[in-house]
Amino acid sequence: MRRVRRIQHGAAFRALTLATCLVPLALSALPGAAYGQQTEEDAQHLLEGIEAGETVNIKLPDPEKQLPLDDLRKFAEVFGRIKDAYVEEVDDQQLLESAIKGMLSDLDPHSTYLAPKDYERLEESTTGEFGGLGIEVGMENGFVKVISPIDDTPAQKAGVRAGDLIVKLGDKPVKGLSLEEAVKLMRGKPGSVLTLTIVREGQSAPIEIDVERDIIKVTSVKSRMIENGYGYLRITQFQSDSGSQFSQALKDLEREAGGALDGLVIDLRNNPGGILQAAVEASDALLDEGLIVYTEGRIQSSRLRFNAKPGALVPDTPIVVLINGGSASASEIMAGALQDHQRAVIMGTQSFGKGSVQTVIPLDETHAIKMTTARYYTPDGRSIQAKGIRPDIEVKPAELTELEGQSFFTEADLSGHLDGQTEKATENKSGDESADMKGEQKESAADRDFQLRSALNLLKGLRILGKRDNSESNAEKESTD
C-alpha cells in the first residue's frame, strides 16, 4: 500500500508541475488575456507594486474564453500516472507526441500530425514516386478502407478493389492502428511480399491477397484514341504537374485525330484526389469563364475562389466524365465544375464524398500538422462533403457477354429478292468478312468496359444529333435565302 501511495504522490507532483507549466502557456494563448498582453516592463512594475504592498489591478481573461483548467489538470494527472505506473517506461516526448496525434485524429479522418518521416511521405504522394503497394487508403470503423488502387501498381494487379476493408497486414491486425502506422506497415523493400486480409462486400468470409511491394511510379495522365475521332483520357490522381500534362494530352489527341475530336471520355474512376491546384488547372483547360471551385473556412486564408481563364481547349467537343465510389476530393472538384457549367455529362456511380481541404501548417523545420481548414463548394454552391457527386446518368459496372441466339432471316435470304445497288459488288467478300467480324465482336465483348462503352455510345449519339441539327439549320437558312 505504501508503494501505491508513493506512486500516487509522485504522479500528483508531476501533475502539479505539468499543470503549472500549462497554465501560463494556456493564458498566453488566450486572445485578450492579461498575461499575454503584459510587456516585460509592465510585468516588472506589477512585481514592484506587489512588493511595495500597493493595490494592483489585474485584468483577468473572459471566463467564457478561458481554457478549461480542470481538464488541463486532468491531462496532467493522466500524464503523471502513465509515467509512473505504465508497465513499460515511456519518455515525455513520446507521450506528448501521442497526445498531439490523438488530438488531431479525433477531429476527422484527414487531420494528422506530421513527424519528419511523414513529411517525406507527403512529398512522395505529390511527386508520384514511392515504395509500397500502390493503394490510396482511409480509416473506417478502425479498419483500413481502400479508396482506390492506383493504376498499374502491384495492388491493382493483385486484385485489390475500391471499397475493400483491410483487417490484417501480414500477421498484424489493423484494429487499433492509426492510419499512419498502417501505411508504414504497407511500405517496405521492393520485392518483399505482404499478405492483405480483406473483407469484401459480397464475400461470406475474409480473403487473403498476396501483394509484392515495388517502387511505385505513378503516371497521373494517360490518353489514347478508343475509336476514330473519339479520345480517352484518364487521370489516375492529381499531382503537381497533372494540370499541364492534361492540357498536353488534349493537344496530342487532337493531333492524332487529325483535327477536332468527335467526342472525349475523361476517366476519373478510382481517382483519390490530390493537389487542389492541379484539379483547377485541368478544369480550366475545358472552361472559358466562370467559377471552378471555392472554399470556405474560419480563417481568411482558407477562403479562396478559383476562376477559369479564356482559352479553353476542345471547345466544341462533347465530353463524358466517368466517376465511381473511388473518385474523391480533387476529382470531385473537377467533375462538379464540369457538371455545374454543363460542359460534360457525368456518368457512372456516386463519388466518394470528400469535400474538405487540408492545409499543412509547419510547427518547426521538421514537424507540421495537416489539418482540415475548409470545405469546398462547386460553382453552384453545392457541398460534396459526405454526399459526393451524383452522376447525370447512372451506369453501374457490368460484364457483357454475347448471347448465342437463333439467327434471323433477312430480305437478302429470300429467293428471288431484288438486288441492292451494292450487293453484286460485295457478295464475293461478304462470307469471309462476316466471319471475321463475328470473331472480332466476340473478342471485344469478352473484355469490354461497360461504363466506358456506355460513355462512347452516348458520345456517338450526341454526334449524330449534332450533325442532324446542323443540317436542319443549314436547310432553314437556305430556304430563307
C-alpha positions as CSV (number, residue, x, y, z in Angstrom):
1,M,0.0,0.0,0.0
2,R,2.8,2.3,0.8
3,R,4.3,1.8,-2.7
4,V,0.9,2.7,-4.3
5,R,0.8,5.9,-2.2
6,R,4.3,6.8,-3.3
7,I,3.3,6.3,-6.9
8,Q,0.2,8.5,-6.4
9,H,2.3,11.2,-4.7
10,G,4.8,11.1,-7.5
11,A,2.1,11.3,-10.1
12,A,0.5,14.2,-8.2
13,F,3.8,16.0,-8.0
14,R,4.4,15.6,-11.8
15,A,0.8,16.6,-12.5
16,L,1.2,19.7,-10.4
17,T,4.5,20.6,-12.2
18,L,3.0,20.0,-15.7
19,A,-0.2,21.9,-14.8
20,T,1.9,24.8,-13.5
21,C,3.7,24.8,-16.9
22,L,0.5,24.5,-18.9
23,V,-1.5,27.3,-17.1
24,P,0.7,30.2,-18.1
25,L,1.0,28.7,-21.6
26,A,-2.8,28.5,-21.8
27,L,-3.2,32.1,-20.6
28,S,-0.6,33.4,-23.1
29,A,-2.6,31.6,-25.9
30,L,-5.8,33.4,-25.0
31,P,-6.7,36.4,-27.1
32,G,-7.1,39.4,-24.9
33,A,-5.7,37.7,-21.9
34,A,-3.8,40.0,-19.4
35,Y,-0.9,37.6,-19.2
36,G,-0.3,37.7,-23.0
37,Q,-0.6,41.5,-23.1
38,Q,1.9,42.3,-20.5
39,T,5.2,43.5,-21.7
40,E,8.4,42.9,-19.7
41,E,8.2,46.5,-18.3
42,D,4.5,46.0,-17.2
43,A,5.4,42.8,-15.6
44,Q,8.3,44.5,-13.7
45,H,6.0,47.3,-12.5
46,L,3.5,44.7,-11.4
47,L,6.0,42.9,-9.3
48,E,7.3,46.1,-7.7
49,G,3.8,47.2,-6.8
50,I,3.1,43.8,-5.1
51,E,6.4,44.0,-3.1
52,A,5.6,47.6,-2.0
53,G,2.2,46.5,-0.8
54,E,0.3,48.6,-3.2
55,T,-3.2,47.7,-4.6
56,V,-2.7,46.2,-8.0
57,N,-5.5,45.9,-10.6
58,I,-5.1,42.8,-12.9
59,K,-7.3,42.4,-16.0
60,L,-8.5,38.7,-16.0
61,P,-9.4,36.9,-19.2
62,D,-13.0,36.4,-20.2
63,P,-14.2,33.2,-18.3
64,E,-16.0,32.1,-21.5
65,K,-12.8,32.2,-23.5
66,Q,-10.6,30.7,-20.8
67,L,-9.1,27.2,-21.3
68,P,-10.7,24.6,-19.0
69,L,-8.1,24.4,-16.2
70,D,-9.8,21.4,-14.7
71,D,-9.3,19.5,-17.9
72,L,-5.7,20.6,-18.1
73,R,-5.2,19.3,-14.6
74,K,-6.8,16.0,-15.6
75,F,-4.5,15.8,-18.6
76,A,-1.5,16.4,-16.3
77,E,-2.8,13.8,-13.9
78,V,-3.1,11.2,-16.6
79,F,0.4,12.1,-17.9
80,G,1.8,11.6,-14.5
81,R,0.1,8.3,-13.9
82,I,1.3,6.9,-17.2
83,K,4.9,8.0,-16.4
84,D,4.8,6.2,-13.0
85,A,2.6,3.2,-13.5
86,Y,2.6,2.1,-17.1
87,V,4.1,-1.4,-17.5
88,E,7.0,-0.1,-19.6
89,E,8.9,3.2,-19.3
90,V,7.7,5.9,-21.7
91,D,9.6,9.1,-22.3
92,D,8.0,12.5,-22.2
93,Q,8.4,13.2,-25.9
94,Q,6.6,10.1,-26.9
95,L,3.7,10.8,-24.6
96,L,3.3,14.4,-25.8
97,E,3.5,13.4,-29.5
98,S,0.9,10.8,-28.8
99,A,-1.3,13.4,-27.2
100,I,-0.9,15.7,-30.2
101,K,-1.7,12.8,-32.6
102,G,-4.8,11.9,-30.7
103,M,-6.0,15.5,-30.5
104,L,-5.8,15.8,-34.3
105,S,-7.0,12.3,-35.3
106,D,-10.1,12.8,-33.2
107,L,-11.2,15.8,-35.3
108,D,-11.7,14.0,-38.6
109,P,-10.1,11.1,-40.6
110,H,-7.9,13.6,-42.6
111,S,-6.3,15.7,-39.9
112,T,-3.0,14.4,-38.6
113,Y,0.4,15.2,-37.1
114,L,3.4,15.0,-39.4
115,A,6.7,13.8,-38.0
116,P,9.8,14.0,-40.2
117,K,9.1,10.7,-42.0
118,D,5.6,11.8,-42.6
119,Y,6.9,14.8,-44.5
120,E,8.8,12.5,-46.8
121,R,5.6,10.5,-47.5
122,L,3.7,13.7,-48.2
123,E,6.3,14.7,-50.8
124,E,6.1,11.2,-52.3
125,S,2.4,11.5,-52.8
126,T,2.6,14.8,-54.6
127,T,5.6,13.9,-56.8
128,G,4.2,10.4,-57.7
129,E,7.1,8.1,-56.7
130,F,7.3,5.9,-53.6
131,G,7.9,2.4,-52.5
132,G,4.9,0.2,-51.5
133,L,1.7,-1.4,-52.7
134,G,0.0,1.3,-54.7
135,I,-3.3,1.9,-52.9
136,E,-5.0,5.1,-51.6
137,V,-6.5,4.3,-48.2
138,G,-8.5,5.9,-45.4
139,M,-9.9,4.7,-42.0
140,E,-13.4,3.3,-41.4
141,N,-14.5,1.9,-38.1
142,G,-10.9,1.2,-37.0
143,F,-10.0,-0.6,-40.3
144,V,-8.1,0.5,-43.3
145,K,-10.5,1.1,-46.2
146,V,-9.2,1.1,-49.8
147,I,-10.4,4.2,-51.5
148,S,-8.8,3.1,-54.8
149,P,-6.0,1.0,-56.1
150,I,-3.6,3.1,-58.3
151,D,-3.4,2.1,-61.9
152,D,-0.6,-0.3,-63.0
153,T,0.6,-0.9,-59.4
154,P,1.1,-4.3,-57.5
155,A,-2.2,-3.8,-55.6
156,Q,-4.3,-3.3,-58.7
157,K,-2.6,-6.2,-60.5
158,A,-3.1,-8.5,-57.4
159,G,-6.9,-7.8,-57.4
160,V,-7.3,-5.2,-54.6
161,R,-10.6,-3.3,-55.2
162,A,-12.0,0.1,-54.1
163,G,-14.2,-0.4,-51.0
164,D,-12.2,-3.4,-49.7
165,L,-11.6,-3.3,-45.9
166,I,-8.1,-4.4,-44.8
167,V,-8.4,-6.1,-41.4
168,K,-4.9,-7.5,-41.2
169,L,-1.5,-6.6,-42.7
170,G,0.6,-9.7,-42.7
171,D,0.2,-11.2,-39.2
172,K,-0.7,-7.8,-37.6
173,P,-4.4,-6.9,-37.0
174,V,-5.2,-3.4,-38.2
175,K,-7.7,-2.7,-35.4
176,G,-6.1,-0.2,-33.1
177,L,-3.5,1.2,-35.5
178,S,-3.5,4.7,-36.7
179,L,-3.7,5.4,-40.5
180,E,0.0,6.4,-40.4
181,E,1.0,3.2,-38.7
182,A,-0.9,1.1,-41.2
183,V,0.7,2.9,-44.1
184,K,4.1,2.4,-42.6
185,L,3.5,-1.3,-42.5
186,M,2.4,-1.3,-46.1
187,R,5.6,0.4,-47.2
188,G,8.7,-1.8,-47.5
189,K,11.6,-3.1,-49.5
190,P,10.7,-3.7,-53.2
191,G,10.3,-7.4,-53.9
192,S,9.0,-8.3,-50.4
193,V,5.5,-9.8,-50.2
194,L,2.8,-8.5,-47.9
195,T,-0.4,-10.6,-47.3
196,L,-3.5,-8.5,-47.0
197,T,-6.5,-10.0,-45.2
198,I,-9.5,-8.3,-46.7
199,V,-13.3,-8.1,-46.0
200,R,-15.1,-7.6,-49.3
201,E,-18.8,-6.9,-49.9
202,G,-20.5,-10.0,-51.3
203,Q,-17.9,-12.4,-49.8
204,S,-19.0,-14.6,-46.9
205,A,-15.5,-14.8,-45.4
206,P,-12.3,-12.7,-45.4
207,I,-10.0,-13.2,-48.4
208,E,-6.2,-13.1,-48.5
209,I,-4.3,-11.4,-51.2
210,D,-0.5,-11.5,-51.6
211,V,1.0,-8.3,-52.9
212,E,4.6,-7.9,-53.9
213,R,6.0,-4.4,-53.0
214,D,7.6,-2.4,-55.7
215,I,8.7,1.1,-56.5
216,I,5.5,2.9,-57.3
217,K,5.9,5.4,-60.1
218,V,2.5,6.9,-60.8
219,T,1.8,8.4,-64.3
220,S,-1.0,10.7,-63.5
221,V,-2.4,11.3,-67.0
222,K,-2.8,8.7,-69.8
223,S,-4.5,9.1,-73.1
224,R,-5.3,7.2,-76.3
225,M,-7.8,7.0,-79.2
226,I,-10.5,4.4,-78.5
227,E,-12.1,4.8,-82.0
228,N,-11.6,7.1,-84.9
229,G,-12.4,10.6,-83.7
230,Y,-13.0,9.6,-80.1
231,G,-10.4,10.2,-77.4
232,Y,-9.9,8.7,-74.0
233,L,-8.1,10.5,-71.2
234,R,-7.5,9.1,-67.7
235,I,-6.3,11.0,-64.7
236,T,-5.2,8.5,-62.0
237,Q,-4.6,11.2,-59.4
238,F,-3.8,14.9,-59.2
239,Q,-0.1,15.5,-58.8
240,S,1.8,18.8,-59.0
241,D,2.2,18.6,-62.8
242,S,-1.1,16.9,-63.7
243,G,-2.7,20.1,-65.0
244,S,0.0,20.7,-67.6
245,Q,0.0,17.0,-68.5
246,F,-3.7,17.1,-69.0
247,S,-3.6,20.1,-71.4
248,Q,-0.7,18.4,-73.4
249,A,-2.7,15.2,-73.6
250,L,-5.7,17.0,-75.1
251,K,-3.4,18.6,-77.8
252,D,-1.9,15.2,-78.5
253,L,-5.3,13.6,-79.0
254,E,-6.3,16.2,-81.5
255,R,-3.1,15.8,-83.4
256,E,-3.6,12.1,-83.5
257,A,-7.2,12.5,-84.7
258,G,-6.1,15.0,-87.4
259,G,-8.3,17.7,-86.1
260,A,-11.1,18.3,-83.7
261,L,-12.3,15.3,-81.7
262,D,-15.8,13.9,-82.3
263,G,-16.0,13.1,-78.6
264,L,-13.9,12.8,-75.4
265,V,-14.1,10.4,-72.4
266,I,-12.4,11.7,-69.2
267,D,-12.0,8.8,-66.8
268,L,-11.8,9.9,-63.1
269,R,-12.8,6.5,-61.7
270,N,-10.8,5.4,-58.7
271,N,-9.0,8.8,-58.7
272,P,-8.4,9.5,-55.0
273,G,-7.8,13.2,-55.5
274,G,-4.5,15.0,-54.7
275,I,-3.5,18.6,-55.2
276,L,-6.3,21.2,-55.5
277,Q,-4.5,23.5,-57.9
278,A,-3.9,20.6,-60.3
279,A,-7.7,19.9,-60.5
280,V,-8.3,23.6,-61.0
281,E,-5.8,23.7,-63.9
282,A,-7.4,20.7,-65.6
283,S,-10.9,22.1,-65.2
284,D,-9.7,25.5,-66.5
285,A,-8.4,23.8,-69.7
286,L,-12.0,22.9,-70.6
287,L,-13.8,26.1,-69.4
288,D,-13.7,29.6,-70.9
289,E,-15.0,31.5,-67.9
290,G,-16.8,31.3,-64.6
291,L,-16.1,29.9,-61.2
292,I,-14.4,26.5,-60.9
293,V,-14.5,26.0,-57.1
294,Y,-14.4,28.0,-53.9
295,T,-13.5,27.1,-50.3
296,E,-15.0,28.4,-47.0
297,G,-13.2,28.1,-43.6
298,R,-12.9,30.0,-40.4
299,I,-9.8,31.9,-41.2
300,Q,-9.3,34.4,-44.1
301,S,-6.6,32.4,-45.8
302,S,-8.9,29.4,-46.2
303,R,-11.5,31.4,-48.2
304,L,-10.4,31.0,-51.8
305,R,-12.1,31.3,-55.2
306,F,-10.7,29.9,-58.4
307,N,-12.0,31.1,-61.8
308,A,-11.5,29.9,-65.3
309,K,-9.5,31.9,-67.8
310,P,-10.3,32.4,-71.5
311,G,-8.8,30.0,-74.0
312,A,-10.5,26.6,-73.4
313,L,-9.2,23.6,-75.3
314,V,-11.5,21.3,-77.4
315,P,-14.4,23.9,-77.1
316,D,-16.8,22.1,-79.5
317,T,-16.1,18.5,-78.4
318,P,-18.8,16.7,-76.4
319,I,-17.4,15.3,-73.2
320,V,-18.4,12.4,-70.8
321,V,-16.7,12.2,-67.4
322,L,-16.7,8.8,-65.7
323,I,-16.8,8.6,-61.9
324,N,-17.4,6.0,-59.2
325,G,-17.1,5.5,-55.4
326,G,-13.3,5.7,-55.7
327,S,-13.4,9.2,-57.1
328,A,-12.6,11.6,-54.3
329,S,-11.6,15.1,-53.4
330,A,-9.8,16.8,-56.3
331,S,-11.5,14.5,-58.9
332,E,-14.9,15.5,-57.4
333,I,-13.9,19.2,-57.8
334,M,-13.3,18.7,-61.5
335,A,-16.5,16.6,-62.0
336,G,-18.6,19.1,-60.1
337,A,-17.2,22.1,-62.0
338,L,-17.9,20.5,-65.4
339,Q,-21.3,19.4,-64.3
340,D,-22.4,22.8,-63.0
341,H,-21.2,24.5,-66.2
342,Q,-22.9,21.9,-68.3
343,R,-19.6,21.3,-70.1
344,A,-19.8,17.5,-69.7
345,V,-22.2,14.7,-68.9
346,I,-21.2,12.9,-65.7
347,M,-21.7,9.1,-65.9
348,G,-21.1,6.2,-63.6
349,T,-21.9,5.8,-59.9
350,Q,-21.9,8.3,-56.9
351,S,-18.5,9.5,-55.9
352,F,-16.8,9.2,-52.5
353,G,-17.8,12.5,-51.0
354,K,-14.7,14.1,-49.6
355,G,-15.5,17.8,-49.7
356,S,-12.8,19.1,-47.4
357,V,-9.4,20.8,-47.8
358,Q,-6.4,20.0,-45.7
359,T,-3.6,22.5,-45.1
360,V,0.0,21.6,-44.0
361,I,0.9,24.0,-41.2
362,P,4.6,23.9,-40.2
363,L,5.5,23.8,-36.5
364,D,9.3,23.9,-37.0
365,E,11.8,22.7,-39.6
366,T,10.9,19.1,-39.2
367,H,7.4,18.9,-37.8
368,A,4.0,20.0,-39.0
369,I,0.3,19.3,-38.7
370,K,-2.0,18.5,-41.6
371,M,-5.4,19.9,-40.6
372,T,-8.8,20.3,-42.3
373,T,-9.2,24.1,-42.7
374,A,-12.0,24.5,-45.2
375,R,-14.9,22.9,-47.1
376,Y,-15.0,23.2,-50.9
377,Y,-18.1,24.0,-52.9
378,T,-18.9,23.6,-56.6
379,P,-19.7,26.7,-58.7
380,D,-23.5,26.3,-57.9
381,G,-22.7,26.3,-54.2
382,R,-23.0,22.5,-53.6
383,S,-21.1,21.0,-50.7
384,I,-19.9,17.5,-51.6
385,Q,-18.9,16.5,-48.1
386,A,-20.3,13.1,-47.2
387,K,-22.6,13.4,-50.2
388,G,-20.5,13.0,-53.3
389,I,-21.2,13.9,-56.9
390,R,-24.3,12.3,-58.3
391,P,-23.9,11.3,-62.0
392,D,-26.2,12.7,-64.6
393,I,-26.6,9.1,-65.9
394,E,-26.1,6.2,-63.5
395,V,-24.2,3.3,-65.1
396,K,-23.1,0.5,-62.8
397,P,-20.2,-1.8,-63.6
398,A,-21.2,-4.8,-65.6
399,E,-19.8,-7.6,-67.6
400,L,-21.4,-8.2,-71.0
401,T,-21.4,-11.5,-72.9
402,E,-22.9,-12.0,-76.4
403,L,-25.8,-14.5,-76.4
404,E,-25.7,-17.4,-78.8
405,G,-29.2,-16.9,-80.3
406,Q,-31.0,-18.2,-83.3
407,S,-30.1,-16.3,-86.5
408,F,-32.9,-14.4,-88.3
409,F,-33.7,-14.5,-92.0
410,T,-33.4,-11.2,-93.8
411,E,-34.6,-9.9,-97.1
412,A,-31.3,-11.0,-98.7
413,D,-32.1,-14.6,-97.8
414,L,-35.4,-14.7,-99.7
415,S,-35.3,-16.5,-103.1
416,G,-35.7,-14.0,-106.0
417,H,-35.2,-10.9,-103.9
418,L,-34.4,-7.7,-105.7
419,D,-30.7,-6.9,-105.8
420,G,-29.4,-4.0,-103.8
421,Q,-27.2,-1.4,-105.5
422,T,-24.0,-2.6,-104.0
423,E,-24.9,-6.2,-103.4
424,K,-23.3,-7.7,-106.5
425,A,-20.0,-5.8,-106.0
426,T,-19.6,-7.2,-102.4
427,E,-21.3,-10.6,-102.5
428,N,-18.0,-12.5,-103.0
429,K,-16.4,-10.9,-99.9
430,S,-19.4,-11.0,-97.6
431,G,-18.9,-14.5,-96.3
432,D,-15.3,-14.1,-95.2
433,E,-15.8,-10.6,-93.8
434,S,-18.9,-11.6,-91.7
435,A,-16.9,-14.4,-90.2
436,D,-14.0,-12.1,-89.3
437,M,-16.4,-9.5,-87.9
438,K,-18.0,-12.1,-85.6
439,G,-14.6,-13.1,-84.3
440,E,-13.7,-9.5,-83.6
441,Q,-17.0,-8.8,-81.9
442,K,-16.6,-11.8,-79.6
443,E,-13.1,-10.8,-78.7
444,S,-14.0,-7.2,-77.8
445,A,-17.1,-8.3,-75.9
446,A,-15.1,-10.5,-73.6
447,D,-13.0,-7.7,-72.0
448,R,-15.4,-4.8,-72.5
449,D,-15.5,-2.0,-70.0
450,F,-19.3,-1.5,-69.8
451,Q,-19.1,2.0,-68.4
452,L,-16.6,3.2,-71.0
453,R,-18.7,1.6,-73.7
454,S,-21.8,3.4,-72.5
455,A,-19.9,6.7,-72.5
456,L,-18.7,6.1,-76.1
457,N,-22.2,5.2,-77.2
458,L,-23.6,8.4,-75.7
459,L,-20.9,10.5,-77.4
460,K,-21.8,8.8,-80.8
461,G,-25.5,9.7,-80.2
462,L,-24.6,13.3,-79.4
463,R,-22.5,13.5,-82.5
464,I,-25.4,12.1,-84.7
465,L,-27.8,14.6,-83.2
466,G,-25.3,17.4,-83.6
467,K,-24.9,16.6,-87.3
468,R,-28.7,16.5,-87.7
469,D,-29.2,19.9,-86.0
470,N,-26.5,21.4,-88.2
471,S,-28.1,20.1,-91.4
472,E,-31.6,21.2,-90.4
473,S,-30.3,24.7,-89.5
474,N,-28.4,24.9,-92.8
475,A,-31.6,23.8,-94.7
476,E,-33.7,26.5,-93.0
477,K,-31.0,29.1,-93.8
478,E,-31.1,28.1,-97.5
479,S,-34.9,28.3,-97.7
480,T,-34.8,31.7,-96.0
481,D,-32.3,33.0,-98.5
